[in-house]
Amino acid sequence: MTASTISLKAFLATAKEALAASPTQRSLPLTFVVGNESADLDSLCSAIVLAYLRSHIAPRRLHIPLSNLPREDLALRIELGPVLAKADLDASDLITLSDLPQTLDPNDTEWVLVDHNVLTGDLRRYESRVISCIDHHVDEGVVAMQAAPRVIETCGSCMSLIVDAYADAWRALAHGNQPAISTKRISSDLNQLAQIALAPILIDTIKLTATAKVRPKDTRAAALLETELMHDPAFDQGAYYDAVTAAKEDMSRLTLRDILRKDYKEWENAGIKLGVSCAVQNLDFFLEKAAAGSKGSGEDVLLRALQAWAEEQGLDIAAIMTTSNPGGEFQRHLLVWGLTASGRKAVQRFTEDTADTLKLTPWNDGILDEQGVRYAWRQLALDSSRKQVAPLLRDAMKWAGANL
């Protein structure tokens, strides 16, 4: 290997030091790479991998990978553990919102977005400083067309778009000026990076078997990473996938509030605020967890927990989307609750407009339903994840806002 690289641990330490430096000692602008507010595996890993790659290619300017969550919330990302372990990292090595100086002047920063194309929450004040974006969600039209690169297209995993866009840079780092030869084992630094990059691709596409989600760039990216890793005798892809999947599905240590905030996104349209929590356990699991150790019914405890979360976030609409595989059958459940007059109007519109599109059928005989207010469904349109359902809810919110 002819290109000079450092370990991920050393890279993150360098980035953390640069961010913690006194304002007079900082090399400006500080360039951040940040994923979306749900801070799922794809977002977290994408920020790390892209920041590392961009820091190691010309002009070799440090990019700081920022995990878009407070430090205490890293404990909820259990699936991150086996991935970080592959690079001899732990959660304390990551840079989070808790490390971001509150007095940081937007003009002293530049931002690269991954796995989203609109800054939200407290980061929204840096919106004018976005210079690049790689994302696989619906284009909100906020990132300037001259951003470079500006890659916003459908793909199973955002990481696939990153690996594809920087494939030449990856090969140059791994093999220098020599052609990529499959019999040559890459350095430990790039080996660690490849394993971190591969995890979200495998998880998001179910090892490339989710045909409705997989795109050619997913296949190409996975092939590149697998080729780089194939001569590492210690790497077992099947065991790696199983370990990450098991960690992702383990919610035994989480409270209902933890689960609701673990993979959470929110939007505001027409003065109506929506929050969507995703989970890899079904509504049956939610009821069982709610009932365990409580005196009330599972339904009452769950609804109280969801209402408390909605009030904490100031929501007009709260939604839960689940994926699960009971008996080996992939299922989606969807719960939508209008908590205010405007929220209920939007929920009713959403129900009327999408019941057929999403193939919604009442879940568990409507045990969680309240007519015109709250509905829980089994969603038979299995290809529609939050990427597809949230825009439909937002369309209903826009209509409701215009018809109050």
C-alpha positions in Angstrom: 0.0 0.0 0.0 1.5 3.3 -1.0 -1.0 5.8 0.3 -0.6 6.8 3.9 -3.6 6.0 6.2 -4.1 5.9 9.9 -6.3 3.7 12.1 -9.9 4.7 12.6 -9.2 5.1 16.3 -6.4 7.6 15.6 -8.5 9.4 13.0 -11.4 9.9 15.4 -9.0 11.1 18.1 -7.5 13.6 15.7 -11.0 14.8 14.7 -12.0 15.1 18.3 -8.9 17.1 19.2 -9.6 19.5 16.3 -13.1 20.1 17.4 -12.0 20.6 21.1 -9.3 23.1 20.2 -9.7 26.7 21.4 -11.3 29.0 18.8 -7.9 30.8 18.2 -6.2 27.5 17.4 -8.8 25.9 15.1 -8.0 25.4 11.4 -11.1 26.9 9.8 -13.5 26.1 8.4 -14.3 23.0 10.4 -15.8 20.5 7.9 -18.4 18.1 9.4 -19.9 14.9 7.9 -23.3 14.2 9.6 -26.0 11.6 9.2 -29.7 12.0 9.9 -31.4 12.6 13.3 -32.5 8.9 13.6 -28.8 8.1 13.9 -29.3 4.5 12.7 -26.5 2.2 11.6 -26.5 3.5 8.1 -26.2 7.2 9.2 -23.6 6.6 11.8 -21.4 4.4 9.7 -21.8 6.5 6.6 -20.6 9.6 8.4 -17.5 7.8 9.7 -16.6 6.2 6.4 -17.1 9.3 4.2 -15.2 11.5 6.7 -12.3 9.1 6.7 -12.2 8.8 2.9 -12.5 12.6 2.2 -9.8 13.2 4.9 -7.3 10.9 3.1 -7.7 12.1 -0.5 -6.6 15.4 -2.0 -6.6 18.0 -0.7 -6.4 15.9 2.5 -8.4 18.3 4.7 -9.8 16.9 7.9 -13.5 16.0 7.9 -15.1 15.5 11.3 -17.7 12.6 11.5 -20.5 13.8 13.7 -23.0 11.4 15.1 -26.4 13.2 15.1 -27.5 12.4 18.6 -26.5 13.3 22.2 -23.8 11.2 23.7 -26.1 9.5 26.2 -28.3 8.2 23.3 -25.4 6.1 21.9 -26.3 3.5 24.6 -29.5 2.9 22.6 -27.6 1.9 19.5 -26.9 -1.6 20.6 -26.3 -2.8 17.0 -23.3 -0.4 16.8 -21.4 -2.4 19.3 -20.3 -5.4 17.1 -19.6 -3.0 14.2 -17.3 -0.7 16.2 -15.6 -3.7 17.7 -14.4 -4.7 14.2 -12.3 -1.5 14.2 -11.2 -1.7 17.8 -13.5 1.2 18.7 -16.2 1.8 21.3 -18.9 4.4 21.6 -16.6 6.7 23.6 -14.5 7.2 20.4 -17.3 8.7 18.5 -18.1 12.5 18.2 -21.6 13.4 19.0 -23.8 16.5 19.3 -22.7 16.7 22.9 -19.2 17.6 21.7 -20.3 20.3 19.3 -19.4 23.8 20.7 -22.6 25.8 21.3 -20.8 29.0 20.3 -19.7 27.6 16.9 -20.2 30.3 14.2 -21.9 28.8 11.1 -19.5 30.8 9.0 -16.6 28.9 10.5 -18.1 25.5 9.3 -18.9 23.4 6.2 -21.3 20.5 6.2 -21.5 17.3 4.2 -24.8 15.5 4.6 -25.2 11.7 4.4 -28.4 9.7 4.7 -30.5 12.9 4.6 -30.7 16.1 2.6 -32.1 18.6 5.0 -30.6 19.6 8.3 -33.1 19.4 11.2 -33.3 20.4 14.8 -30.5 22.5 16.3 -28.3 21.8 13.2 -30.8 23.7 11.0 -28.8 26.9 11.6 -26.0 25.5 9.5 -28.2 24.9 6.5 -26.6 27.6 4.4 -23.1 26.0 4.9 -23.9 22.6 3.3 -21.4 21.9 0.6 -22.1 18.3 -0.3 -24.7 15.6 0.1 -25.0 11.8 -0.5 -28.4 10.4 0.3 -31.0 7.8 -0.6 -34.2 9.6 0.5 -36.6 11.8 -1.4 -34.9 15.0 -2.6 -36.3 17.9 -0.6 -34.8 20.4 -3.0 -32.8 22.2 -0.2 -29.2 21.2 -1.0 -27.9 23.6 -3.7 -27.5 22.0 -7.1 -23.8 23.1 -7.2 -23.0 21.0 -4.1 -20.2 18.6 -5.0 -20.8 15.8 -4.9 -24.6 16.0 -4.9 -25.9 12.4 -5.0 -29.5 12.0 -4.0 -31.0 8.8 -5.4 -32.9 5.7 -4.4 -30.7 2.9 -3.1 -30.9 0.2 -0.4 -28.3 1.8 1.7 -26.7 5.3 1.8 -23.4 3.6 2.4 -23.7 1.9 -1.1 -23.8 5.4 -2.7 -20.7 6.5 -0.8 -18.7 3.4 -1.7 -19.7 3.7 -5.3 -19.0 7.5 -5.5 -15.6 7.0 -3.9 -14.6 3.6 -5.4 -11.6 5.0 -7.2 -10.4 6.8 -4.1 -10.9 3.6 -2.1 -8.8 1.6 -4.5 -6.1 4.3 -4.6 -5.9 4.2 -0.8 -5.9 0.4 -0.7 -3.6 -0.4 -3.6 -1.8 2.9 -4.5 -0.9 3.1 -8.1 -1.1 -0.7 -8.6 -4.3 -2.3 -9.9 -6.5 -3.8 -7.3 -5.4 -7.4 -7.1 -7.7 -9.8 -5.2 -4.7 -11.8 -3.9 -3.3 -8.8 -2.1 -4.6 -8.3 1.4 -5.4 -4.6 2.3 -3.9 -2.9 5.3 -5.6 -3.2 8.7 -6.8 0.4 8.5 -8.7 -0.2 5.3 -9.8 -3.6 6.5 -11.5 -2.0 9.5 -13.1 0.6 7.2 -14.4 -2.0 4.8 -16.0 -4.0 7.7 -17.7 -0.8 9.0 -18.9 0.1 5.5 -20.2 -3.4 4.8 -22.4 -3.6 7.9 -25.2 -1.2 6.9 -25.3 -2.5 3.4 -25.9 -6.0 4.6 -28.4 -5.0 7.2 -30.4 -2.6 5.1 -30.7 -5.0 2.2 -30.9 -8.2 4.2 -27.7 -9.4 2.6 -28.8 -8.1 -0.8 -32.0 -10.3 -0.8 -34.5 -7.5 -0.3 -35.2 -7.3 -4.1 -37.5 -4.3 -3.8 -34.8 -2.2 -2.2 -31.6 -3.4 -3.8 -30.2 -1.3 -6.6 -27.1 -1.9 -8.8 -25.0 0.4 -6.6 -25.8 -1.8 -3.6 -24.5 -4.8 -5.4 -21.4 -3.1 -6.7 -20.5 -1.6 -3.4 -20.9 -4.9 -1.6 -18.8 -6.7 -4.2 -16.0 -4.1 -3.8 -16.0 -4.5 0.0 -16.3 -8.3 -0.1 -13.4 -8.5 -2.6 -11.2 -6.4 -0.2 -12.1 -8.6 2.7 -12.0 -12.0 1.1 -8.4 -12.7 2.1 -8.9 -11.8 5.7 -9.1 -15.3 7.4 -10.5 -13.7 10.6 -13.5 -12.2 8.8 -16.7 -14.3 8.7 -19.4 -12.3 6.9 -22.3 -14.6 8.0 -21.3 -14.4 11.7 -20.9 -10.7 11.4 -24.3 -10.2 9.9 -25.9 -12.4 12.5 -24.2 -10.6 15.4 -25.3 -7.1 14.1 -28.9 -8.4 13.4 -29.2 -10.0 16.9 -28.0 -6.8 18.5 -30.4 -4.6 16.5 -33.4 -6.8 17.4 -32.5 -6.9 21.1 -34.8 -4.5 22.9 -34.9 -6.3 26.2 -32.9 -3.7 28.0 -34.8 -0.7 26.6 -37.8 1.1 28.1 -40.8 2.0 25.9 -39.5 5.6 25.8 -36.1 4.3 24.7 -37.6 2.3 21.9 -39.7 5.3 20.7 -36.7 7.6 20.6 -34.1 5.0 19.3 -34.9 5.3 15.6 -37.0 8.5 15.5 -37.5 11.3 12.9 -39.7 14.3 12.9 -41.0 16.8 10.3 -43.1 19.9 10.4 -45.4 21.0 7.5 -48.1 23.7 7.5 -47.6 24.2 11.3 -48.3 20.5 12.0 -45.5 18.4 13.6 -45.1 14.7 12.9 -42.9 12.2 14.7 -42.3 8.7 13.4 -40.6 6.0 15.6 -39.4 2.9 13.8 -38.7 -0.4 15.6 -37.7 -3.9 14.5 -40.3 -5.6 16.8 -44.0 -5.6 16.1 -46.9 -4.1 17.9 -47.4 -7.4 19.8 -44.0 -6.9 21.3 -44.9 -3.3 22.3 -48.0 -4.6 24.1 -46.1 -7.4 25.9 -43.4 -5.0 27.0 -46.0 -2.5 28.2 -47.9 -5.1 30.2 -44.8 -6.6 31.8 -44.4 -5.4 35.4 -47.3 -2.9 35.1 -50.8 -3.0 36.7 -52.6 -1.6 33.7 -53.4 -3.3 30.5 -50.7 -3.4 27.8 -52.9 -1.2 25.6 -53.3 1.5 28.2 -49.6 1.5 29.2 -48.4 1.7 25.6 -50.8 4.5 24.7 -49.8 6.5 27.8 -46.1 6.1 27.0 -46.7 7.2 23.4 -48.8 10.2 24.5 -46.1 11.2 27.0 -43.4 10.9 24.2 -45.6 13.0 21.8 -46.1 15.7 24.4 -42.4 15.7 25.2 -41.7 16.3 21.5 -44.6 18.7 20.9 -46.2 16.5 18.3 -49.5 16.9 16.5 -49.1 13.4 15.0 -47.3 10.4 16.5 -46.6 7.3 14.5 -45.0 3.9 15.1 -43.7 1.8 12.2 -42.5 -1.7 12.8 -40.9 -4.5 10.9 -40.8 -8.1 12.2 -40.5 -11.7 11.0 -42.9 -13.8 13.0 -42.6 -17.4 11.9 -40.3 -16.3 9.1 -43.0 -14.0 7.5 -41.9 -10.4 7.0 -44.6 -8.0 8.4 -45.1 -4.3 8.8 -47.3 -2.7 11.4 -48.3 1.0 11.4 -49.8 3.1 14.2 -50.8 6.7 13.5 -52.3 9.0 16.2 -53.6 12.5 15.8 -53.2 14.3 19.1 -54.5 17.7 18.2 -57.3 18.9 16.0 -55.0 19.6 13.1 -53.2 16.3 13.6 -56.5 14.4 13.6 -57.6 16.1 10.4 -54.3 15.1 8.8 -54.6 11.5 10.1 -58.1 11.2 8.7 -56.9 12.5 5.3 -54.0 10.1 5.3 -56.4 7.2 6.1 -58.7 8.1 3.2 -55.9 8.6 0.7 -53.6 5.7 1.5 -55.6 2.8 2.8 -55.6 1.2 -0.6 -52.1 2.3 -1.6 -50.5 0.9 1.6 -53.0 -2.0 1.8 -53.9 -1.2 5.4 -56.0 -3.6 7.4 -57.0 -3.2 11.1 -54.5 -4.6 13.5 -55.7 -7.0 16.2 -59.4 -6.2 15.6 -58.8 -2.5 16.2 -57.8 -2.9 19.8 -55.7 0.4 19.7 -58.1 2.3 17.4 -60.2 5.4 18.3 -62.3 6.5 15.3 -61.0 9.6 13.7 -58.2 9.9 16.2 -55.9 6.8 16.2 -55.5 3.7 14.0 -53.2 0.7 14.1 -52.9 -1.3 11.0 -51.1 -4.3 9.5 -49.5 -2.8 6.4 -49.5 -5.3 3.5 -47.6 -3.0 1.1 -44.3 -4.4 2.4 -42.1 -2.3 0.1 -43.2 0.9 1.8 -40.9 1.9 4.7 -40.6 5.2 6.5 -39.0 6.7 3.3 -42.3 6.1 1.5 -44.9 6.5 4.3 -43.6 9.7 5.9 -44.0 11.7 2.6 -47.6 10.5 2.4 -48.3 11.7 6.0 -46.6 15.0 5.2 -48.9 15.4 2.1 -51.9 14.9 4.4 -50.4 17.5 6.8 -50.1 20.0 4.0 -53.7 19.4 3.1 -54.9 19.7 6.7 -53.0 22.9 7.2 -54.6 24.5 4.2 -58.1 23.3 5.2 -58.3 24.1 8.9 
